Amino acid sequence: MLGHDLRNPLASIDAGASKLLRDGEWTERTLSILRLMKSSVHRMSGLIDNVLDLTRSRLGGGIVLDLDPDKPLLPTIEQVVDEIRTANPDRQIETDLAIPQSIKVDHHRIAQMLSNLLGNAVTHGADDGPIKVIGTLAADGSLELSVSNPGNPIPPEMVDHLFKAFHRGQVRNNGEGLGLGLYIASQIAEAHGGKIDVESNSRETRFTFRMSPS
């Protein structure tokens, strides 16, 4: 499954590189080609990270955290959003972030979790509606981070299976996807002592990560 999923982004990078080499000079299409290549690399990296984490969890190692209580979380979140925007320039991503201080988390893992949630929203959300990222940090240190998108609601019978490994649900894009993104996201949430909840109706689907201070 991983080999199948990596084939298309690899082909995209190869075609993009060939096009740039063949042209021999920068053109108006160069930026577009480079953006697509970066998107492919980002997707491949995410696939590999998810498979490695699945292997660790199945071997009993679980998600290992490197907690940092002093580093501000807001730049981490903004960097992930910027990466997804760059990789998907045709999609609108709005943010409302009120996280004024640092919080004890593993920044790499929170970034991975958010990237997986945003990737899910890009894949399954309606193309003509905005994806929204909302983050708040309460006075007691409780963190809430949500990703929502418009689109068809998730059938109730599927909700209980969303966070299982290899469950892909109603996948678009020709059936691509290992079905690990939401599973790994939930494992990262649990490793932080938190949880991801999902609400889905005709208006929007929202995944919300909540974590209380340790």
Phi, psi and omega in degrees: 000318179295318179300320179295317183289331180280341185297315183293311177296327176296318179296324179295316179296317180298316180294320180296315179297319179297320180297315181295319179293323182290321180293320177077357178204162180286136177231180179295334180277351184300313181299319179296317179296315180297322179296319178294321178295318179296320177299318180295317179297318180298318181293317179297318179299317179296319178299315181294316178301316181296319180293319178298319180292324176298317180299316179298317182292322180289334178273001176094001182280332181070183178278119181270131182252146172241087189284137178230110183278350188254338184282129179295140184276331186305313179299327178297314180295316182296325179295318179297315180299318179297321179296317180292322177298316180296320181285339182226069187295343181272358181253141180266123179237118181254147179232148173219093190242122178234076181232080190284345184227171181284160178214147185284096179217170170268109187295322178298318182288320177298320177297319179296317179299312181295320178299319178295318179294318178292321177299321177296319180294320179296318183290317189255346182281160177295137183294333187262011180236155182283145168270135184241133176245119182238130180224134178223147176233112183286167181298330181275003178093004178286131182252136174227125182225121184233152175231125181230154178210148173282165180143184179296138180292154176284128178303137183307325182289346180266341187302317183292347183253357187300325187261019176268145179297139177068014174267116186257345178062217180272081186278139174263193177056051174061031174077013181287157175120128180285341184076032180249343187303308182289326178297311180296320178302317180293325178293322177294319178300313181295323179297332177272005182078018182244195184204151173251124176252155180231136173233132183218126177216188184293342182271316183197163170244130184230127172254128184234122175265126179235135181217129176268156181296143180276000000 
